Amino acid sequence: MSAVTANNVLPGPIETPMLELNRQGPKGDQVIAAMAAATLLNRIGEPEEVANVVAFLVSDRASYVTGETLGVSGGMGVGVS
């Protein structure tokens, strides 16, 4: 019996054409640097890193994962004091 799973992927700042539009603004480099600094890994993510999570979720290895939101954000939004 095959089951349907439903999950969400919530990417943070990822090196995409949309991010490139931010880079072209008057303070683009500062904006991108601030985005990177807002992550625990202190960098912008790569599209392949999001794709790897999606590939896992659609694989048999994630057969018991459902109803989840997986952040692929380098730790953005995680409060650390």
Backbone as ProteinMPNN parsed JSONL, in Angstrom:
{"seq_chain_A": "MSAVTANNVLPGPIETPMLELNRQGPKGDQVIAAMAAATLLNRIGEPEEVANVVAFLVSDRASYVTGETLGVSGGMGVGVS", "coords_chain_A": {"N_chain_A": [[0.851, -1.183, 0.0], [0.58, 2.155, -0.839], [1.388, 5.295, 0.5], [0.445, 8.734, 0.777], [2.497, 11.474, 1.268], [2.975, 14.674, 2.79], [4.868, 17.457, 2.803], [6.756, 20.433, 3.605], [9.186, 22.634, 2.23], [11.26, 25.064, 3.392], [13.075, 27.456, 2.242], [15.935, 29.48, 3.025], [18.041, 32.32, 2.5], [19.092, 31.879, -0.719], [21.341, 31.301, -3.372], [20.16, 32.545, -6.064], [18.502, 33.723, -9.104], [16.656, 35.598, -8.114], [17.825, 36.441, -5.708], [20.044, 37.633, -6.791], [18.953, 39.938, -7.882], [18.658, 41.517, -5.596], [21.313, 42.003, -5.078], [21.993, 43.792, -7.037], [21.027, 46.234, -6.305], [21.311, 49.584, -4.817], [22.702, 49.274, -2.382], [23.507, 46.685, -2.552], [25.592, 44.717, -2.031], [25.869, 45.018, 0.714], [23.34, 44.275, 1.585], [23.258, 41.55, 0.865], [25.394, 40.615, 2.394], [24.348, 41.07, 4.933], [22.21, 39.276, 4.913], [23.614, 36.835, 4.791], [24.994, 36.997, 7.219], [22.9, 36.718, 8.947], [22.448, 34.056, 9.15], [23.255, 31.005, 10.839], [25.337, 29.624, 9.715], [26.64, 31.545, 8.389], [26.594, 32.24, 5.654], [25.409, 32.354, 2.221], [23.08, 30.104, 0.845], [23.271, 27.352, -1.538], [21.549, 26.434, -4.574], [21.587, 23.648, -4.991], [21.679, 22.648, -2.438], [19.119, 22.957, -1.451], [17.8, 21.38, -3.31], [18.842, 18.868, -2.645], [17.562, 18.33, -0.21], [14.892, 18.206, -1.046], [15.11, 16.022, -2.793], [15.648, 14.014, -0.929], [13.205, 14.045, 0.497], [11.392, 13.079, -1.415], [12.237, 10.554, -1.733], [12.391, 7.001, -0.927], [13.623, 6.823, 1.502], [12.545, 8.756, 3.102], [10.087, 7.863, 3.869], [8.583, 7.818, 6.201], [8.263, 10.377, 6.952], [6.18, 13.022, 7.298], [3.929, 15.792, 7.096], [5.656, 17.813, 7.834], [7.72, 20.765, 8.083], [10.618, 21.65, 6.626], [13.322, 23.551, 7.244], [15.643, 25.022, 5.146], [17.96, 26.771, 5.583], [20.379, 27.491, 6.59], [20.32, 27.921, 9.262], [19.021, 30.31, 9.708], [17.116, 32.551, 11.573], [17.197, 31.125, 13.887], [17.395, 31.532, 17.224], [20.177, 32.508, 19.024], [22.013, 32.969, 21.89]], "CA_chain_A": [[0.0, 0.0, 0.0], [1.361, 3.381, -0.954], [0.809, 6.422, 1.235], [0.778, 10.071, 0.309], [3.075, 12.318, 2.301], [2.922, 16.104, 2.474], [5.882, 18.196, 3.548], [7.122, 21.746, 3.078], [10.591, 23.025, 2.295], [11.295, 26.505, 3.635], [14.454, 27.901, 2.024], [16.396, 30.797, 3.449], [18.696, 33.003, 1.375], [19.704, 30.917, -1.637], [21.944, 31.959, -4.537], [19.23, 32.396, -7.178], [18.315, 34.99, -9.812], [15.949, 36.548, -7.26], [18.814, 37.011, -4.806], [20.897, 38.484, -7.621], [18.28, 41.239, -7.995], [19.025, 42.261, -4.392], [22.725, 42.362, -5.197], [22.115, 44.875, -8.005], [20.53, 47.486, -5.731], [22.34, 50.55, -4.418], [23.49, 48.72, -1.272], [23.346, 45.251, -2.775], [26.564, 43.889, -1.317], [25.557, 45.095, 2.146], [22.124, 43.481, 1.801], [23.628, 40.138, 0.794], [26.224, 40.335, 3.57], [23.458, 41.013, 6.093], [21.489, 37.999, 4.825], [24.545, 35.772, 5.169], [25.278, 37.136, 8.649], [21.706, 36.322, 9.701], [22.41, 32.603, 9.244], [24.267, 30.443, 11.738], [26.473, 29.186, 8.906], [27.267, 32.783, 7.92], [26.759, 32.224, 4.202], [24.237, 32.163, 1.373], [22.983, 28.715, 0.412], [23.308, 27.01, -2.958], [20.327, 25.733, -5.001], [21.749, 22.201, -4.83], [21.418, 22.278, -1.041], [17.66, 22.819, -1.359], [17.458, 20.215, -4.13], [19.18, 17.654, -1.897], [16.498, 18.086, 0.781], [13.719, 17.773, -1.805], [15.385, 14.658, -3.253], [15.445, 13.134, 0.225], [11.786, 13.948, 0.835], [10.654, 12.276, -2.397], [12.817, 9.215, -1.777], [11.866, 6.005, 0.017], [14.255, 7.033, 2.817], [11.703, 9.669, 3.876], [8.737, 7.289, 3.826], [7.863, 8.04, 7.462], [8.286, 11.822, 7.2], [5.014, 13.694, 6.721], [3.409, 16.904, 7.891], [6.788, 18.57, 8.359], [8.334, 21.872, 7.357], [12.064, 21.566, 6.794], [14.03, 24.773, 6.906], [16.942, 24.886, 4.484], [18.242, 28.197, 5.729], [21.652, 27.726, 7.263], [20.061, 28.315, 10.65], [18.438, 31.65, 9.786], [15.966, 32.637, 12.448], [17.426, 30.378, 15.119], [17.927, 32.441, 18.239], [21.345, 32.054, 19.781], [22.497, 34.067, 22.735]], "C_chain_A": [[0.895, 1.244, 0.0], [0.641, 4.511, -0.25], [1.25, 7.731, 0.6], [1.354, 10.837, 1.487], [3.019, 13.763, 1.831], [3.888, 16.839, 3.39], [6.148, 19.522, 2.866], [8.627, 21.918, 3.194], [10.598, 24.546, 2.372], [12.729, 26.998, 3.461], [14.71, 29.28, 2.609], [17.032, 31.494, 2.259], [19.498, 32.001, 0.547], [20.196, 31.683, -2.86], [21.093, 31.662, -5.769], [19.147, 33.718, -7.937], [17.581, 36.038, -8.97], [16.913, 37.217, -6.276], [19.735, 37.967, -5.562], [20.271, 39.863, -7.82], [18.587, 42.109, -6.784], [20.457, 42.782, -4.482], [22.906, 43.582, -6.109], [21.63, 46.215, -7.467], [21.662, 48.38, -5.269], [23.233, 50.073, -3.27], [23.474, 47.203, -1.332], [24.303, 44.379, -2.002], [26.303, 43.889, 0.184], [24.329, 44.253, 2.476], [22.46, 42.001, 1.822], [24.476, 39.744, 2.006], [25.363, 40.226, 4.826], [22.649, 39.712, 6.094], [22.386, 36.846, 5.273], [24.812, 35.804, 6.67], [24.098, 36.705, 9.512], [21.566, 34.805, 9.805], [23.493, 32.127, 10.207], [25.503, 29.988, 10.973], [27.199, 30.36, 8.253], [27.556, 32.764, 6.412], [25.406, 32.08, 3.521], [24.245, 30.706, 0.906], [23.039, 28.568, -1.095], [22.028, 26.263, -3.339], [20.413, 24.22, -4.8], [21.447, 21.756, -3.398], [19.922, 22.147, -0.787], [17.232, 21.563, -2.128], [17.759, 18.911, -3.408], [18.111, 17.318, -0.864], [15.241, 17.593, 0.075], [13.917, 16.335, -2.296], [15.209, 13.656, -2.12], [13.957, 12.941, 0.494], [10.986, 13.1, -0.16], [11.197, 10.854, -2.507], [12.14, 8.288, -0.772], [12.454, 6.184, 1.412], [13.43, 7.969, 3.694], [10.263, 9.154, 3.976], [7.926, 7.526, 5.096], [7.876, 9.517, 7.869], [7.068, 12.427, 6.517], [4.535, 14.782, 7.663], [4.497, 17.792, 8.463], [7.148, 19.747, 7.467], [9.821, 21.825, 7.66], [12.697, 22.863, 6.324], [15.373, 24.445, 6.296], [17.49, 26.306, 4.417], [19.57, 28.498, 6.389], [21.49, 28.172, 8.707], [19.493, 29.712, 10.796], [17.209, 31.616, 10.688], [16.099, 31.854, 13.738], [18.059, 31.322, 16.123], [19.065, 31.826, 19.015], [21.814, 33.231, 20.616], [23.807, 33.714, 23.397]], "O_chain_A": [[1.851, 1.336, 0.77], [-0.573, 4.668, -0.387], [2.302, 7.809, -0.034], [0.775, 10.851, 2.573], [3.017, 14.042, 0.631], [3.729, 16.833, 4.611], [5.81, 19.714, 1.698], [9.258, 21.419, 4.125], [10.017, 25.226, 1.526], [13.515, 26.967, 4.407], [13.819, 30.126, 2.676], [16.608, 31.283, 1.122], [20.439, 31.371, 1.03], [19.532, 32.609, -3.326], [21.287, 30.645, -6.434], [19.667, 34.73, -7.468], [17.852, 37.232, -9.097], [16.824, 38.422, -6.039], [20.152, 38.992, -5.023], [20.992, 40.857, -7.915], [18.76, 43.319, -6.926], [20.759, 43.879, -4.012], [23.877, 44.323, -5.961], [21.811, 47.238, -8.127], [22.83, 47.994, -5.317], [24.406, 50.442, -3.208], [23.433, 46.524, -0.306], [23.886, 43.403, -1.378], [26.495, 42.871, 0.85], [24.278, 43.598, 3.517], [21.998, 41.272, 2.7], [24.294, 38.667, 2.574], [25.621, 39.383, 5.685], [22.429, 39.116, 7.148], [21.962, 35.986, 6.044], [24.853, 34.759, 7.319], [24.276, 36.364, 10.681], [20.658, 34.316, 10.477], [24.525, 32.78, 10.364], [26.601, 29.97, 11.528], [28.249, 30.182, 7.637], [28.611, 33.209, 5.96], [24.404, 31.735, 4.147], [25.302, 30.151, 0.608], [22.874, 29.538, -1.835], [21.476, 25.533, -2.516], [19.412, 23.582, -4.473], [21.013, 20.626, -3.172], [19.503, 21.309, 0.011], [16.406, 20.784, -1.652], [17.009, 17.944, -3.545], [17.789, 16.147, -0.664], [14.593, 16.66, 0.548], [12.996, 15.522, -2.222], [14.677, 12.566, -2.332], [13.497, 11.817, 0.695], [10.002, 12.468, 0.223], [10.683, 10.045, -3.28], [11.412, 8.734, 0.115], [11.859, 5.749, 2.397], [13.601, 7.975, 4.913], [9.332, 9.941, 4.148], [6.698, 7.442, 5.064], [7.537, 9.856, 9.003], [6.938, 12.353, 5.296], [4.716, 14.696, 8.878], [4.282, 18.458, 9.475], [6.912, 19.729, 6.259], [10.233, 21.946, 8.814], [12.613, 23.222, 5.149], [16.153, 23.68, 6.864], [17.491, 26.95, 3.368], [19.853, 29.651, 6.714], [22.411, 28.732, 9.301], [19.481, 30.255, 11.901], [16.362, 30.732, 10.559], [15.215, 31.909, 14.593], [19.145, 31.85, 15.887], [18.929, 30.749, 19.595], [21.989, 34.341, 20.113], [24.359, 34.522, 24.144]]}, "name": "protein", "num_of_chains": 1, "seq": "MSAVTANNVLPGPIETPMLELNRQGPKGDQVIAAMAAATLLNRIGEPEEVANVVAFLVSDRASYVTGETLGVSGGMGVGVS"}
